[in-house]
Each structure stands twice: as structure tokens, then as C-alpha cells.
Amino acid sequence: MQNQHLLRRAIGVSPPSVLKRATASRLIYALQPAPVTFNQHALPNDSPDETPIAHLTGVNALTIDRFEGRYLLSGGADSSIALWDLEGYDLKQENHDISYRPLATVERTAEAHRLGITQLAFYPFDSLAFLTSSYDHTVKIYSSETLTPSASFNLNSVVYNIALSPIADHLTVACATQQPAVRLIDLRSGASTHSLAGHSGAVLSTAWSPVREHILASGATDGSVHFWDIRRGVSELAKLDLEDSVGIMSRASTSRGYSPGKAHKGPVNGIVWTENGRHLITCGHDDRIRVWDTDTGANTLANFGPTVRNSGLAPIIPALAPTQMLPLENDTMFYPNSHEILVFEMFEGRLVRKLRRPEQKATHGPPAEKGQTNSRSRVSALAWRPHNVEMYSAHSDGIIAAWKPRLQEDADLDDEEEQEKDSAEQSKKRKRNILEDIYQDLTRQKISFGGL
């Protein structure tokens, strides 16, 4: 297929964008565990069999700056924060693995968070500052250069998720908390502005539209997903209904007394928009992923099969591969499914691959019982690296894993290099054996001296 695209481009039949998309999509589907480690803490009894860890008690959140795609932030279950430079690594000389050490870290102090981090977000227009949320009821603003907090907001409730618009200049933070309303914080005034009431349960997830700066979506424990326009006095625009596959929700809800149902038959703890804003992906405790048409509110009925798992109140947010790297209408989604990452064709719901970390020796925490998977290796967050074909995953055992493309051609080249290396070593061994035989023959040879 790749040769066909090259031929069509060479003879001028296909434009450059087609070849670019074909090549990039091939790399996306070839993502594999990369020999990369993130090591913040020195492990006791340092041993090559032990895996370096990024956060001692687990990694809860990840984000990468969208400008350079260079700096990665990680938040730990122990309230620690680490900043990593993805271009500043140490190359291990023995096995050529890449090892990262943090540029800076934040440990638990009087000014920092007291409980685990729930979400991280860089500022929308530069990476000089970032926001954090925590189980300690607070949202904080940090300087990326000094990693010191410059402001703190106490919402008097557990904050499960925060969201900043990628396009708006209003700098309003949408917060999902234990309260049945979306809390809004205005970073310009440094105050909590107002709340968006409408859910009947704790709000678990929020996400801003990538094309309409005042439009927000939220999901809650009551299984509902709401759309809001924060400029309006009555902010609620619409509510999704899993039974609505036609898209009559926005009209019928006002004109015919239609009462929308639930988006999921369980809590909704994951929401993400597609880049063009035309579709919304939601994840719920009913072990379902649903794709919605945002123009009509229709459930597209994409079926992702029986392998999807979802539990807990922590955010489960899929990662979407950049659309400019994929063929048209062939969006690819990466879903953090307990101990593995499921790769789906988003509109078809077809499972393309399952990505699993290599088996690793436990570095800390209780071992799993026989026949059971260690719960501490659960995938807790995903982050796609902008401008690259790379993805990073956070795990509850404290590890940050890297995923990079590895094509069959790469594997074949590695095999050839290994064979050449083995052949060279065997040749050296044969030469050494020959020299040893000659030496042994010389030392065993009898030497006689003639009489005088």
C-alpha cells in the first residue's frame, strides 16, 4: 500500500497531503512500547531488574504543552508534580535506552496540594503557567519556570476535573466537583464567577468546544451530559439522550415537551471533543463509549464492543490522534482500558489493536495475587505529543510509559544488525580458537638440542 501511494505521488496522480496522511497513519498504527523510562526517585537496593518510577505512589495525570510539544507535566497520587523535558534525556550506554530525569519537582508543602492530583492543564496560549486540581478541594496556578503556586482557589469540594478552552481568551476554568453544578473560575479576576446548575449528581468531567469559545460540555454521576453557553442567563443549551439517534433533541426539548433521558446508564467520567468540534466522545460506567453529532445531538450508535471497561470516579479521557495525520473520516481513538490501551476506529467502533506494557518487575507496593492482575498497573491517563507520532501513558504503579512507532522494516533492520553482530562475534571466536590451537601446538612441540 505504501509503494502504491509513492507511485501515485511520483506520477502526479495524488497530492502531497495524501502521501503525508498515508505515511503518518501507518506510523500511528505501528505504535509500540518504547525503551524509555522516567525516573524521579532513586529506588532502594538499586537493581537493573527494578523499573524506574516517576511518582512513588502512582501517576494520576499527564499533559504536554501544545506549542513545542516538548514539556510533559505529571501529577502523582501523593500530590507531587514533575516537569520533564522530552528532548533532554540521558542515553544509557549499555542498551541505548532513553532515561528522563525531571527538570523540577513539587513535593507536598504548605503551599502545594495536600492530596493527590486529579488533573493538569497548561495555559491555552503559552506554556509559562499551568493549572492543577486535587482531591484537597483546590485548584492552583503554577509558574512553569519556578514551579511555585501563584494563586489558589478553594472550591470546598473534591475537584475531579478542570478544563481550559484551547481557543478562548476569556480564561475561564470549568471545574467538575462533587457538587451537582459546574463551577467556573475567571483567571483574569481571580474569582469564582458562577455555577452551571442542571445535573442531579456530582460532576465528573468537563470539556470546552475547540471551535466555539463559550460552549462547554459536562458529564455527571447521574449519567447525563449537558451542553452550556456560559454567556447566557439560562446557560443550559441541550442534554444528550442515548435513545436519540435522529437528532431531534434540541428542537423537541422545547417545542413538544420532550424530556431527554440519559447519555449513559451510569456515571459519565470522560468527555472529549474532536478537533473540528463536530463530534463529542463520552465514556461512562455502563462500559460504553458513545460518539455524538454535536450539531444535532444525535447518538451515532458507534459500537465499540464488549471489551470496554470503566469504573471509579477519576477521569477516563481517551486520546485522539491528530486528524491531519489520518485519512479523511478515519479518526483513531486510544482508550485507557484498565491495564491496556485499546485502539479504535472512532466512527466504525472497530478495535484495531490492543497496546500493553511489557511485563515488568514490581518496584514497590504489594504484589498481585496468583491469577490476578496487579491493580497498581492500571492506565490512569493518556497524552498525545503534539507535532509528533508519540503517546505517553500514566500508570497507577508510578510509571510513565512511552509509545513510539516501530515498523516491520525497523524490526527487520534490527534483526539484520543483530545477525551481523552475532556473525562478527562468531568470526572473532573462530579466529581466537585457531590462535589458541596454534599456541597449544607450539607449546606441546618437543625441542631437542644436538650433542656437542
Stockholm file with secondary structure:
# STOCKHOLM 1.0

chainA/1-452         MQNQHLLRRAIGVSPPSVLKRATASRLIYALQPAPVTFNQHALPNDSPDETPIAHLTGVNALTIDRFEGRYLLSGGADSSIALWDLEGYDLKQENHDISYRPLATVERTAEAHRLGITQLAFYPFDSLAFLTSSYDHTVKIYSSETLTPSASFNLNSVVYNIALSPIADHLTVACATQQPAVRLIDLRSGASTHSLAGHSGAVLSTAWSPVREHILASGATDGSVHFWDIRRGVSELAKLDLEDSVGIMSRASTSRGYSPGKAHKGPVNGIVWTENGRHLITCGHDDRIRVWDTDTGANTLANFGPTVRNSGLAPIIPALAPTQMLPLENDTMFYPNSHEILVFEMFEGRLVRKLRRPEQKATHGPPAEKGQTNSRSRVSALAWRPHNVEMYSAHSDGIIAAWKPRLQEDADLDDEEEQEKDSAEQSKKRKRNILEDIYQDLTRQKISFGGL
#=GR chainA/1-452 SS CHHHHHHHHHTTSSCHHHHHHHHHHHHHTTEEECSEEECCSCCTTCCTTSCCCSSTTCEEEEEECTTTSCEEEEEETTSCEEEEETTCCEECTTTCCEEECCSEEECCCSSSCSSCEEEEEECSSCSSEEEEEETTSEEEEEETTTCCEEEEEECSSCEEEEEECSSCSSCEEEEEESSSEEEEEETTTTEEEEEEECCSSCEEEEEECSSCTTEEEEEETTSCEEEEETTSSSCEEEECCTTCSSCCHHHHHHHSCCCCCCSSSSCEEEEEECTTSSEEEEEETTTEEEEEETTTTEECCCCCCTTCCCCSSSCCCCEECCGGGSCTTCCEEEEEETTEEEEEETTTTEEEEEECCCCCCCCSSCCCCTTSCCGGGCEEEEEECTTSSCEEEEETTSCEEEEEECCHHHHHHHHHHHHHHHHHHHHHHHHHHHHHHHHHHHHHSCCCCCCC
#=GC SS_cons         CHHHHHHHHHTTSSCHHHHHHHHHHHHHTTEEECSEEECCSCCTTCCTTSCCCSSTTCEEEEEECTTTSCEEEEEETTSCEEEEETTCCEECTTTCCEEECCSEEECCCSSSCSSCEEEEEECSSCSSEEEEEETTSEEEEEETTTCCEEEEEECSSCEEEEEECSSCSSCEEEEEESSSEEEEEETTTTEEEEEEECCSSCEEEEEECSSCTTEEEEEETTSCEEEEETTSSSCEEEECCTTCSSCCHHHHHHHSCCCCCCSSSSCEEEEEECTTSSEEEEEETTTEEEEEETTTTEECCCCCCTTCCCCSSSCCCCEECCGGGSCTTCCEEEEEETTEEEEEETTTTEEEEEECCCCCCCCSSCCCCTTSCCGGGCEEEEEECTTSSCEEEEETTSCEEEEEECCHHHHHHHHHHHHHHHHHHHHHHHHHHHHHHHHHHHHHSCCCCCCC
//
